[in-house]
Amino acid sequence: MYIYGQGAEGMKIKVINPNTTVSMTQIIGSAARSIASSTTEIIACNPAMGPVSIEGHYDEALSAIGILDEIRKGEAEKMDGYVIACFGDPGLMAARELARGPVIGIAEAAMHAASFIATGFSIVTTLGRTRVIAQHLVERYGMTRFCRQIRSIDLSVLNLEEAYAKTAVLAECRMALKEDDCGAIILGCAGMADLSIWLSNELGIPVIDGVSVAVKFVEALVGAGLGTSKTGDLAYPISKPYTGIAPSP
């Protein structure tokens, strides 16, 4: 009989910010801890190597090695599950190969959560170029019929820490509510994780932060005794030498 883990008590979830900006890791960690059960320990971290922000395909590719290194270390540390806290869900399937427990990307989590509570959602993200990446994920996750619009505020990820960014996000969310016929809004960057409750109160509709719902999904899966399948393509990686980039899994 397949049973993963020991249930929800004393759970340890590693929340990985795939970029190397520590201040963003702190925002992400605070959001995760604010929603986690009292018996869940949140370990928020970022890789020691990689881009300071993730804003394109190149950044995502470079960040994947750091993510996988954190997953590898997490397995040695007996983590129960993982959250990849970047809206591009970089390295997600590779991370699932390495992990015994569930690995949840915040974009996939947010879209599924939105589809449970609304018949349509819009996404508000950062730079315009990242809208294409978000659209690819919408299609990959089978969410095309739910997604009304993907919007951007044309600010870089690191600019989200500036005071004016909050106003820009609110303004774009108001436009989504007015123009998109959406019942929920998804925040398309982990750096917006601290805005969801405030925005929900301002707008009067659910505004979804993927970090929060991803944490709750991990808790639910582990509590139900479910981990990542090790049959088929998500089986552990084939043992072989990896030259110059990472230790063998």
RADAVEN-V374393 format. One line per field, one symbol per residue. ss: DSSP state (A for helix, B for strand, O for the rest). burial: I if it has 24 or more other ideal C-beta (glycine too) atoms within 12 Angstrom, else O. A space follows every 10 residues. Layout:
# RADAVEN-V374393
ss = ???
burial = ???
This chain:
# RADAVEN-V374393
ss = OOOOOOOOOO OBBBBBBOOO OAAAAAAAAA AAAAAOOOOO BBBBBBOOOO OOOOOOAAAA AAAAAAAAAA AAAAAAOOOO BBBBOOOOOO OAAAAAAAOO OBBBBAAAAA AAAAAAAOOO BBBBBOOOOA AAAAAAAAAA OOOOOOBBBB BBOOOOOAAA AOAAAAAAAA AAAAAAAAAO OOOBBBBOOA AAAAAAAAAA AAAOOBBBBA AAAAAAAAAA AAAOOOOOOO OAAAOOOOOO OOOOOOOOO
burial = OOOIIOOIOO IIIIIIIIII IOOIIIIIII IIIIIIIOOI IIIIIIIOOI IIIIIIOOII OIIIIIIIII IIIIIOOOII IIIIIIIIII IIIIIIIIII IIIIIIIIII IIIIIOOIOI IIIIIIIOOI IOIIIOIIOO IOIOOIIIII IIIOIIIOII IOOOIIOIII OIIIOIIOOI OIIIIIIIII IIIIIIOOIO OOIOIIIIII IIIIIIIIII IIIOOIIIOO OOOOOOIOOO OOOOOIOOI
